[in-house]
Amino acid sequence: MLLPRFEFKHYLYIGVVLLIIIDLWSKAWAFDKVGLFMPAQPIFGEWLSVYCITNAGGIWGIGGGGGFTNILTIIRMIAVTLLILYIHKQHPQNKVGLCTLGLLLAGALGNLYDNLSTVMPWSGNGEVRDFIMFKVASPTAALENVWIFDPFPIFNFADACISVGFVLLLTGVARLGDSFKPPQQ
């Protein structure tokens, strides 16, 4: 019996599913063990803790508190559709570009799952569950008033996937579409 030949894109989707599972499991674990708005539980000293909140806004709380959840849900659904289409337009040898799109897709789907909780049969209020809290103190007293990393926005694994994907695109490590040139053989 011959097994079907898997292309890299098939493995990419397996990776996306695994990233979504990690995101959903980590959110469930954090909210079960710590609880919403309960005191932060340190993981590594004071600089890394688990503190559970819900976020009505976008990544890192951008736009939160302004009733953007429904708009962001629609934007995420459009983004997921476009990412899937764009994955299929990539050259099969563009592994870095495909993995970058996979990170973005996993992050969007992980947060979309939370957004859809108001209309689907799982619990939630439509807001994204965030729980990873970094405290990065100012390196000097002179920078205390302008230091933007304390408090660092509370985020989740899906946000981390989106951030890494965005950095790979922004720095040019990942090339997409026509900017990717397959190696000559």
C-alpha positions in Angstrom: 0.0 0.0 0.0 1.4 3.3 -1.0 1.1 6.3 1.3 0.2 9.6 -0.2 3.1 12.0 -0.8 3.0 14.9 1.7 4.2 18.3 0.6 5.7 20.8 3.0 2.3 22.7 3.0 0.6 19.6 4.5 3.1 19.5 7.3 2.7 23.2 7.7 -1.0 22.7 8.5 -0.1 20.0 11.1 2.2 22.6 12.7 -0.5 25.2 12.7 -2.9 22.8 14.4 -0.2 22.0 17.0 0.4 25.7 17.7 -3.3 26.3 18.1 -3.5 23.3 20.6 -0.6 24.8 22.6 -2.3 28.2 22.6 -5.7 26.9 23.7 -4.2 24.5 26.2 -2.0 27.2 27.8 -5.0 29.6 28.1 -7.1 26.9 29.7 -4.3 25.9 32.0 -3.6 29.5 33.1 -7.2 30.4 33.7 -7.9 27.1 35.5 -4.8 27.3 37.8 -4.7 31.1 38.4 -8.1 32.5 37.6 -9.3 35.7 36.1 -7.9 38.8 37.8 -6.4 36.8 40.6 -3.0 37.8 42.0 -0.2 37.1 39.6 1.7 33.8 40.0 5.4 34.2 39.5 7.1 31.7 37.1 10.7 33.1 37.0 11.0 35.7 39.8 9.1 38.9 39.4 9.9 39.4 35.7 7.7 36.5 34.4 4.3 35.7 35.8 0.9 34.3 35.0 -1.8 36.9 35.4 -5.1 36.2 33.7 -7.1 38.9 32.0 -9.5 39.1 29.0 -8.7 41.5 26.2 -11.4 43.1 24.0 -8.8 44.6 21.7 -6.1 43.4 19.4 -2.7 42.1 20.0 -1.2 43.4 23.3 -4.5 45.1 24.1 -4.4 47.6 21.3 -7.9 49.0 20.9 -9.2 47.4 24.0 -12.0 48.9 25.9 -13.5 50.5 22.8 -16.0 47.8 21.8 -13.8 46.6 18.9 -14.3 42.9 19.6 -16.9 42.4 16.8 -14.8 44.4 14.3 -11.7 42.5 15.3 -13.5 39.2 14.9 -14.5 40.0 11.4 -10.9 41.2 10.6 -9.5 38.0 12.0 -11.9 35.9 9.9 -10.8 37.8 6.8 -7.2 37.5 7.8 -7.5 33.8 8.2 -9.0 33.4 4.8 -6.4 35.6 3.1 -3.6 33.8 4.9 -4.8 30.4 3.7 -5.1 31.7 0.2 -1.6 33.3 0.4 -0.1 30.0 1.7 -1.4 28.2 -1.3 0.1 30.9 -3.6 3.6 30.5 -2.2 6.4 28.6 -3.9 6.6 25.1 -2.3 10.4 25.7 -1.6 9.7 28.9 0.3 9.8 27.1 3.7 10.7 30.2 5.8 7.9 32.2 4.2 5.4 29.4 4.6 6.4 28.9 8.3 6.0 32.6 8.8 2.5 32.5 7.3 1.8 29.5 9.5 2.7 31.4 12.6 0.4 34.3 11.6 -2.4 31.8 10.8 -2.0 29.9 14.1 -2.0 33.1 16.1 -5.1 34.5 14.3 -7.0 31.2 14.7 -6.0 30.9 18.4 -7.4 34.4 19.2 -10.4 33.9 16.8 -11.4 30.9 18.8 -11.8 33.2 21.9 -13.7 35.8 19.8 -16.2 33.2 18.6 -17.0 32.1 22.1 -20.1 34.3 22.2 -21.7 32.5 19.2 -20.2 29.0 19.5 -20.9 26.2 22.1 -17.8 26.9 24.2 -17.5 29.2 27.1 -16.2 32.7 26.9 -17.3 36.3 26.5 -15.8 37.0 23.1 -12.7 38.6 24.5 -9.3 37.1 24.0 -7.7 35.4 27.1 -4.3 36.8 27.9 -2.0 35.6 30.7 1.7 36.0 30.1 3.0 39.0 32.1 6.6 40.4 31.8 7.9 43.0 34.1 11.0 44.6 32.6 12.3 47.3 34.9 14.0 50.4 33.6 17.7 49.9 33.3 18.4 53.3 34.9 16.4 55.8 37.0 16.9 58.3 34.1 14.7 56.3 31.8 11.9 55.4 34.3 9.5 58.0 32.9 10.0 57.0 29.3 10.5 53.2 29.7 7.8 51.5 27.6 8.4 47.9 28.7 7.1 48.2 32.3 4.4 47.1 32.3 4.8 45.1 29.1 1.4 44.3 27.7 0.0 41.0 28.9 -0.3 38.5 26.0 -0.8 34.9 25.1 0.8 32.2 22.9 -1.2 33.2 19.9 0.0 36.8 20.2 3.6 35.5 20.4 3.1 33.5 17.2 1.8 36.7 15.5 4.7 38.8 16.9 7.4 36.4 15.7 5.7 36.1 12.3 5.5 39.9 12.0 9.2 40.3 13.0 10.2 37.7 10.4 8.4 39.7 7.7 9.5 43.1 8.9 13.2 42.1 9.0 13.1 40.5 5.6 14.0 37.0 7.0 10.8 35.7 5.4 10.2 36.6 1.8 6.7 36.1 0.3 5.3 35.9 -3.2 7.5 37.3 -6.0 10.2 38.4 -3.5 11.1 34.7 -2.9 13.5 33.3 -5.5 13.9 29.5 -5.3 17.5 28.3 -5.4 18.8 27.4 -8.8 19.6 23.7 -9.4 
